[in-house]
């Protein structure tokens, strides 16, 4: 399977080749395409039963060549071939793993499908073509977004088991690599099975003096660094909270509390636990390496045994206003000026396909607000879970973190997990805040009003009072609200 080729040589490459073609048509042109007759469908089905990927591809291409003079007919044939390819990949889609052979869509897996499945375990995608990667349509562990969800023609939503994801997207004109990562079921290098959806949120820094803010001149601005104090050991704090919390699907810590070295130390500590989360998103912090001038703000994801699975670097360093900077003990940056985060900019987004928990992606604080990149990632990949570690004075309804997650939750079936530390609120003299938030996708079922704008499940979380500071929730248990971004006031009750 070649990344660059004149002609597709596998069914997966063919899907991407046709996808490229279909993206050049307008939404109206796709909508008025003519569906082929049943004779054409029989020819496509017969071709897909061949074992050899090359002969399948060649036969399907012959069905649309030469280009039909009637463009509506031609477009209908292209879309129909894509639909049948999509249905064929059901047999190797992660959602079909638990299906029995008695399932009406289950059939013998052809050799070419096995080839694509094996390719994904080593290359993380089924196939590539130019700037596109062929991936399983997300989410991996729940029903996919239906075709009618967008209330308009969307090429992504036409398919159930396949998606074409760009390998590169743009942030303000700068190319950002989007890297799929396959994480298998191997207990040492992968993620162990987890039956429930319990999530443990760990603020780590809870007192005003737990975080240290310093600044320096940088160009014509001032740049801020945030680190934990010498009296706070982040790896031990997280370990103690995880040990107290026990079994969970995820543990997640906030931004700027876990340096690269502390994440390594945490990994070593996790190996000693008998019960720990299937996946720990170990907050974020400064890397040891730098780009020649600044370290990166990086998050590491660790499995149950402390093995790092992937790293995500913040792409868009944030700025804070002068009044906040002064409240944190920093010099006044001057009238009309802000203090910028003193970190280098990342250039890659990792989207991890974890067989046992679903498709996961991390957007660090400000990155969840990158437009249109975050929306493009969610539309193309349809992640099961979106992790958002932040540094702020807490979380709350109608604040920027809920607004951003609320907006993106309309684009897919993703569940957003947001967590902040508590130190900044105390430094700024604010009430003890809610420190974490979980937001579900817009409910698109007809049973709840056909997907009204308020149909999101949301839970806002206080830290536990007793023992080691953490809070937990299990998805879809009691205490969830149906809410919009404007129904609850800020600040929360003390």
For each residue, the residues with C-beta under 8 A, 3 or more apart:
1: 9 10 12 13 119 127 128
2: 5 9 13
3: 128 129 130
4: 130
5: 2 8 9 13 129
6:
7: 17 61
8: 5 13 14 16 17 57 61 129
9: 1 2 5 13 53 54 57
10: 1 13 14 53 54 57 112 115 116 127
11: 14 15 48 53 56 57 60 85 88 112 116
12: 1 15 16 53 116 119 126 127 134
13: 1 2 5 8 9 10 16 17 57 127 128 129 134
14: 8 10 11 17 18 57 60 61 81 85
15: 11 12 18 19 82 85 86 127 134 162 164
16: 8 12 13 19 20 127 128 129 130 132 134 164
17: 7 8 13 14 20 21 129
18: 14 15 21 22 78 81 82
19: 15 16 22 23 82 132 155 164
20: 16 17 23 24 129 130 132
21: 17 18 24 25 78
22: 18 19 25 30 75 78 79 82 155
23: 19 20 155
24: 20 21
25: 21 22 29 30 75
26: 29 30
27: 30 31 152 153
28: 31 32 153
29: 25 26 32 33 71 75
30: 22 25 26 27 33 75 79 153 155
31: 27 28 153
32: 28 29 72
33: 29 30 72 73 75 76 78 79
34: 70 72 73 75 76
35: 76 80
36: 40 41 73 76 77 80
37: 40 41
38: 41 42
39: 42 43
40: 36 37 43 44 63 77 80
41: 36 37 38 44 45 80 84
42: 38 39 45 46
43: 39 40 46 47 63
44: 40 41 47 48 60 63 80 81 84
45: 41 42 48 49 84
46: 42 43 49
47: 43 44 50 56 59 60 63
48: 11 44 45 56 60 84 85 88 110
49: 45 46 110
50: 47 55 56 59 110 112
51: 110 111 112
52: 55 56 111 112
53: 9 10 11 12 56 57 111 112 115 116
54: 9 10 57 58
55: 50 52 58 59
56: 11 47 48 50 52 53 59 60 110 112
57: 8 9 10 11 13 14 53 54 60 61
58: 54 55 61 62
59: 47 50 55 56 62 63
60: 11 14 44 47 48 56 57 63 64 81 85
61: 7 8 14 57 58 64 65
62: 58 59 65
63: 40 43 44 47 59 60 77 81
64: 60 61 67 68 74 77 78 81
65: 61 62
66:
67: 64 74
68: 64 71 73 74 77
69:
70: 34 73 74
71: 29 68 74 75
72: 32 33 34 75 76
73: 33 34 36 68 70 76 77
74: 64 67 68 70 71 77 78
75: 22 25 29 30 33 34 71 72 78 79
76: 33 34 35 36 72 73 79 80
77: 36 40 63 64 68 73 74 80 81
78: 18 21 22 33 64 74 75 81 82
79: 22 30 33 75 76 82 83 158
80: 35 36 40 41 44 76 77 83 84
81: 14 18 44 60 63 64 77 78 84 85
82: 15 18 19 22 78 79 85 86 158 159
83: 79 80 86 87 158 159
84: 41 44 45 48 80 81 87 88
85: 11 14 15 48 60 81 82 88 89 162
86: 15 82 83 89 90 137 159 160 161 162
87: 83 84 90 105 160 161
88: 11 48 84 85 91 110 113
89: 85 86 92 93 113 116 126 136 161 162
90: 86 87 93 96 105 160 161
91: 88 96 105 106 107 109 113
92: 89 96 109 113 114 116 117
93: 89 90 96 136 137 161
94: 97 136 140 141 353 355
95: 136 140 141 144 161
96: 90 91 92 93 99 103 105 106
97: 94 355
98:
99: 96 103 105 106
100: 103 106
101: 106
102: 106
103: 96 99 100 106
104:
105: 87 90 91 96 99
106: 91 96 99 100 101 102 103
107: 91
108:
109: 91 92 113 114 117
110: 48 49 50 51 56 88 113 114
111: 51 52 53 114 115
112: 10 11 50 51 52 53 56 115 116
113: 88 89 91 92 109 110 116 117
114: 92 109 110 111 117 118
115: 10 53 111 112 118 119
116: 10 11 12 53 89 92 112 113 119 120 126 127 134
117: 92 109 113 114 120 121 126
118: 114 115 121 122
119: 1 12 115 116 122 123 125 126 127
120: 116 117 123 124 125 126 136 182
121: 117 118 182 184
122: 118 119 182
123: 119 120 128 182
124: 120 179 180 181 182 353
125: 119 120 128 133 134 135 165 180
126: 12 89 116 117 119 120 134 135 136 162
127: 1 10 12 13 15 16 116 119 133 134
128: 1 3 13 16 123 125 132 133 134 167
129: 3 5 8 13 16 17 20 132 134
130: 3 4 16 20
131: 166 167 168
132: 16 19 20 128 129 164 165 166 167
133: 125 127 128 164 165 166 167 180
134: 12 13 15 16 116 125 126 127 128 129 162 163 164 165
135: 125 126 138 162 163 164 165 180 353 381
136: 89 93 94 95 120 126 140 161 162 163 353
137: 86 93 144 159 160 161 162 163 382
138: 135 144 163 358 359 381 382 383 384 412 413
139: 142 144 358 359 382 383 384 412 413 414
140: 94 95 136 353 354 355 358 359 384
141: 94 95 357 358 384
142: 139 358 384 413
143: 413
144: 95 137 138 139 160 161 382 413
145: 149 157 382 412 413 444
146: 149 157 444
147: 154 157 158
148: 151 157
149: 145 146 157 444 451
150: 153 154 157
151: 148
152: 27
153: 27 28 30 31 150
154: 147 150 157 158 379
155: 19 22 23 30 158
156: 159 163 379 380 382
157: 145 146 147 148 149 150 154
158: 79 82 83 147 154 155
159: 82 83 86 137 156 162 163
160: 86 87 90 137 144
161: 86 87 89 90 93 95 136 137 144
162: 15 85 86 89 126 134 135 136 137 159
163: 134 135 136 137 138 156 159 380 381 382
164: 15 16 19 132 133 134 135 380
165: 125 132 133 134 135 178 180 351 380 381
166: 131 132 133 169 178 376 380
167: 128 131 132 133 177 178 179
168: 131 175 176 177 178
169: 166 175 176 178 349 373 376 377
170: 173 174 175 176 373
171: 174 176 315 316 370 373
172:
173: 170
174: 170 171 347
175: 168 169 170 347
176: 168 169 170 171 315 347 348 349 373
177: 167 168 347 348 349
178: 165 166 167 168 169 348 349 351 377 380 381
179: 124 167 348 349 350 351
180: 124 125 133 135 165 351 353 381
181: 124 309 310 350 351 352 353
182: 120 121 122 123 124 353
183: 190 191 309 310 352 353 354 355
184: 121 189 190 355
185: 190 191 192 193 355 356
186: 189 190
187: 190 192 304 305
188: 305 307
189: 184 186 303 307
190: 183 184 185 186 187 303 309 354 355 356
191: 183 185 194 278 279 303 304 309 354 355 356 357
192: 185 187 278 303 304 356
193: 185 278 356
194: 191 247 248 249 278 356 357
195:
196: 247 248 249 474
197: 249 474 475 476
198: 247 248 249 472 473 474
199: 248 249 250 251 252 417 438 472 473 474 475
200: 241 242 245 248 250 251 252 277 470 471 472
201: 251 252 417 419 435 436 461 470 471 472 473
202: 237 238 241 242 251 252 253 419 469 470
203: 206 253 254 419 420 421 422 435 436 463 469 470
204: 210 228 232 234 237 238 253 254 257 258 283 421
205: 210 211 228 232 254 257 421 422 423
206: 203 210 421 422 423 463 469
207: 210 422 423 426
208: 211 423 426 427
209: 212 229 231 423
210: 204 205 206 207 228 229 231 232 421 423
211: 205 208 226 227 228 229 256 257 421 423 424 427
212: 209 226 227 228 229
213: 224 225 226 328 329 330
214: 224 225 227 330
215: 222 223 224 225 325 330 331 339 342
216: 222 223 225 342
217: 221 222 223
218: 221 222 223 340 342
219:
220:
221: 217 218 333 337 338 339 340
222: 215 216 217 218 325 330 331 333 337 339 340
223: 215 216 217 218 339 340 341 342
224: 213 214 215 320 325 328 330 339 340 341 342
225: 213 214 215 216 286 342
226: 211 212 213 256 391
227: 211 212 214 256 259 285 286
228: 204 205 210 211 212 232 234 256 257 259
229: 209 210 211 212 232
230:
231: 209 210
232: 204 205 210 228 229 237
233: 236 237 262
234: 204 228 237 238 253 257 258 259 262 266 283 285
235: 238 239 258 262 263 265 266 269
236: 233 239 240 269
237: 202 204 232 233 234 240 241 468
238: 202 204 234 235 241 242 251 253 258 266 280 282 283
239: 235 236 242 243 266 269 270 273
240: 236 237 243 244 468
241: 200 202 237 238 244 245 251 468 469 470
242: 200 202 238 239 245 251 270 273 276 277 280 470
243: 239 240 246 273 276 468
244: 240 241 467 468 470
245: 200 241 242 248 251 277 470 472
246: 243 275
247: 194 196 198 275 276 277
248: 194 196 198 199 200 245 251 276 277 278 472
249: 194 196 197 198 199 277 278 279 357
250: 199 200 277 278 279 280 281 357 385 387 417
251: 199 200 201 202 238 241 242 245 248 276 277 279 280 281
252: 199 200 201 202 280 281 283 387 389 417 419 436
253: 202 203 204 234 238 257 258 280 281 282 283 389 419
254: 203 204 205 257 283 284 389 390 391 419 420 421 435
255: 283 284 297 364 365 389 390 391 420 421
256: 211 226 227 228 283 284 285 297 391 421
257: 204 205 211 228 234 253 254 283 284 285 421
258: 204 234 235 238 253 262 263 266 282 283 284 285 299 300
259: 227 228 234 262 263 285 286 287
260: 263 264 285 286 287 288 298 300
261: 264 265 288
262: 233 234 235 258 259 265 266 282 285
263: 235 258 259 260 266 267 282 283 285 300 302 308
264: 260 261 267 268
265: 235 261 262 268 269
266: 234 235 238 239 258 262 263 269 270 280 282 302 306
267: 263 264 270 271 300 302 306 307 308
268: 264 265 271 306
269: 235 236 239 265 266 272 273 306
270: 239 242 266 267 273 276 280 302 304 305 306
271: 267 268 305 306
272: 269
273: 239 242 243 269 270 276 304
274:
275: 246 247
276: 242 243 247 248 251 270 273 280 304
277: 200 242 245 247 248 249 250 251 280 304
278: 191 192 193 194 248 249 250 303 304 356 357
279: 191 249 250 251 301 302 303 304 309 354 357 360
280: 238 242 250 251 252 253 266 270 276 277 301 302 303
281: 250 251 252 253 299 301 362 387 389
282: 238 253 258 262 263 266 299 300 301 302
283: 204 234 238 252 253 254 255 256 257 258 263 299 389
284: 254 255 256 257 258 297 298 299 314 364 365 389
285: 227 234 256 257 258 259 260 262 263 297 298
286: 225 227 259 260 295 296 297 298 343
287: 259 260 290 295 296 297 298 313
288: 260 261 295
289: 295 296
290: 287 293 294 295 296 344
291: 294 296 344
292:
293: 290 344
294: 290 291 342 343 344
295: 286 287 288 289 290 343 344
296: 286 287 289 290 291 313 314 343 344 346
297: 255 256 284 285 286 287 313 314 317 341 343 346 364
298: 260 284 285 286 287 311 312 313 314 346
299: 258 281 282 283 284 311 312 313 362 364 387 389
300: 258 260 263 267 282 308 310 311
301: 279 280 281 282 308 309 310 311 312 352 360 362
302: 263 266 267 270 279 280 282 306 307 308 309
303: 189 190 191 192 278 279 280 306 307 309
304: 187 191 192 270 273 276 277 278 279
305: 187 188 270 271
306: 266 267 268 269 270 271 302 303
307: 188 189 267 302 303
308: 263 267 300 301 302 311
309: 181 183 190 191 279 301 302 303 352 354
310: 181 183 300 301 350 352
311: 298 299 300 301 308 350
312: 298 299 301 346 349 350 361 362 364
313: 287 296 297 298 299 344 346 347 348 364
314: 284 296 297 298 317 343 345 346 364 365 366 367
315: 171 176 345 346 347 349 364 367 370
316: 171 345 366 367 369 370
317: 297 314 340 341 342 343 344 345 366
318: 340 341 365 366
319: 338 339 340 341
320: 224 324 325 328 338 339
321: 324 325 338
322: 325 326 332 333 334 335 337 338 339
323: 326 327
324: 320 321 327 328 428
325: 215 222 224 320 321 322 328 330 331 332 333 338 339
326: 322 323 329 330 331 332
327: 323 324 427 428 429
328: 213 224 320 324 325 424 427 428
329: 213 326 427
330: 213 214 215 222 224 325 326 333 339
331: 215 222 325 326
332: 322 325 326
333: 221 222 322 325 330 337 338 339
334: 322 337
335: 322
336:
337: 221 222 322 333 334
338: 221 319 320 321 322 325 333
339: 215 221 222 223 224 319 320 322 325 330 333
340: 218 221 222 223 224 317 318 319
341: 223 224 297 317 318 319
342: 215 216 218 223 224 225 294 317
343: 286 294 295 296 297 314 317
344: 290 291 293 294 295 296 313 317
345: 314 315 316 317
346: 296 297 298 312 313 314 315
347: 174 175 176 177 313 315
348: 176 177 178 179 313
349: 169 176 177 178 179 312 315 361 363 373 377
350: 179 181 310 311 312 361 362
351: 165 178 179 180 181 359 360 361 377 381 383
352: 181 183 301 309 310 359 360 361
353: 94 124 135 136 140 180 181 182 183 359
354: 140 183 190 191 279 309 357 358 359 360
355: 94 97 140 183 184 185 190 191
356: 185 190 191 192 193 194 278
357: 141 191 194 249 250 278 279 354 360 384 385
358: 138 139 140 141 142 354 383 384 385
359: 138 139 140 351 352 353 354 381 382 383 384 385
360: 279 301 351 352 354 357 383 384 385 386 387
361: 312 349 350 351 352 377 381 383 385 386 387
362: 281 299 301 312 350 386 387 388 389
363: 349 367 368 370 374 386 387 388
364: 255 284 297 299 312 313 314 315 367 388 389 390
365: 255 284 314 318 368 388 389 390 391 392
366: 314 316 317 318 369 370
367: 314 315 316 363 364 370 374
368: 363 365 374 386 388 401 404 405 408
369: 316 366 374 400 404
370: 171 315 316 363 366 367 373 374
371: 374 375
372: 375 376
373: 169 170 171 176 349 370 376 377
374: 363 367 368 369 370 371 377 378 404 408
375: 371 372 378 379 407 408 411
376: 166 169 372 373 379 380
377: 169 178 349 351 361 373 374 380 381 383
378: 374 375 381 382 383 386 408 411 412 414
379: 154 156 375 376 382 411 412
380: 156 163 164 165 166 178 376 377
381: 135 138 163 165 178 180 351 359 361 377 378
382: 137 138 139 144 145 156 163 359 378 379 412 413 414
383: 138 139 351 358 359 360 361 377 378 386 412 414
384: 138 139 140 141 142 357 358 359 360 413 414 415
385: 250 357 358 359 360 361 414 415 417
386: 360 361 362 363 368 378 383 405 408 414 415 416 417
387: 250 252 281 299 360 361 362 363 417
388: 362 363 364 365 368 401 405 416 417 418 419
389: 252 253 254 255 281 283 284 299 362 364 365 419
390: 254 255 364 365 395 401 418 419 420
391: 226 254 255 256 365 420 421 424
392: 365 395 401 420 424
393: 420 424 425 428 430 433
394: 420 422 424 425 430 433 434 435 492
395: 390 392 399 401 402 418 419 420 433 434 435 436 437 460
396: 399 402 433 434 437 460 488 490 491 492
397: 402 458 460 483 485 486 487 488 489 490
398: 402 403 485 486 488 489 490
399: 395 396 402 403 490
400: 369 403 404
401: 368 388 390 392 395 404 405 418 437
402: 395 396 397 398 399 405 406 418 437 439 458 485
403: 398 399 400 406 407 485
404: 368 369 374 400 401 407 408
405: 368 386 388 401 402 408 409 416 418 437 439
406: 402 403 409 410 439 456 484 485
407: 375 403 404 410
408: 368 374 375 378 386 404 405 411 412 414 416
409: 405 406 412 414 416 439 440 441 442 456
410: 406 407 441 442
411: 375 378 379 408 414
412: 138 139 145 378 379 382 383 408 409 441
413: 138 139 142 143 144 145 382 384 441
414: 139 378 382 383 384 385 386 408 409 411 441
415: 384 385 386 438 439 440 441 475
416: 386 388 405 408 409 437 438 439 440
417: 199 201 250 252 385 386 387 388 436 437 438
418: 388 390 395 401 402 405 436 437 438 439
419: 201 202 203 252 253 254 388 389 390 395 435 436 437
420: 203 254 255 390 391 392 393 394 395 424 433 435 436
421: 203 204 205 206 210 211 254 255 256 257 391 424 435
422: 203 205 206 207 394 425 426 432 433 435 463
423: 205 206 207 208 209 210 211 426 427
424: 211 328 391 392 393 394 420 421 427 428
425: 393 394 422 428 430 431 432 433
426: 207 208 422 423 429 430 432
427: 208 211 327 328 329 423 424
428: 324 327 328 393 424 425
429: 327 426
430: 393 394 425 426 433 491
431: 425 491 492 494
432: 422 425 426 494
433: 393 394 395 396 420 422 425 430 491 492
434: 394 395 396 437 460 461 462 492
435: 201 203 254 394 395 419 420 421 422 461 462 463 471
436: 201 203 252 395 417 418 419 420 460 461 471
437: 395 396 401 402 405 416 417 418 419 434 458 459 460 461
438: 199 415 416 417 418 457 458 459 461 473 475
439: 402 405 406 409 415 416 418 456 457 458
440: 409 415 416 443 456 457 458 475
441: 409 410 412 413 414 415 444 456
442: 409 410 451 453 455 456
443: 440 448 451 455 456 457
444: 145 146 149 441 450 451
445: 448 450 451
446: 450
447:
448: 443 445 451 452 455
449: 452 455
450: 444 445 446
451: 149 442 443 444 445 448 455
452: 448 449 455
453: 442 484
454: 482 483 484 487
455: 442 443 448 449 451 452 482
456: 406 409 439 440 441 442 443 482 483 484
457: 438 439 440 443 476 480 481 482
458: 397 402 437 438 439 440 480 481 482 483
459: 437 438 473 479 480 481
460: 395 396 397 434 436 437 492
461: 201 434 435 436 437 438 471 473
462: 434 435 471
463: 203 206 422 435 469 470 471
464: 467 468 469 470 471
465:
466:
467: 244 464
468: 237 240 241 243 244 464
469: 202 203 206 241 463 464
470: 200 201 202 203 241 242 244 245 463 464
471: 200 201 435 436 461 462 463 464
472: 198 199 200 201 245 248
473: 198 199 201 438 459 461 477 479
474: 196 197 198 199 477
475: 197 199 415 438 440
476: 197 457 480
477: 473 474 480
478:
479: 459 473
480: 457 458 459 476 477
481: 457 458 459
482: 454 455 456 457 458
483: 397 454 456 458 487 488
484: 406 453 454 456 487
485: 397 398 402 403 406
486: 397 398
487: 397 454 483 484
488: 396 397 398 483
489: 397 398
490: 396 397 398 399
491: 396 430 431 433
492: 394 396 431 433 434 460
493:
494: 431 432
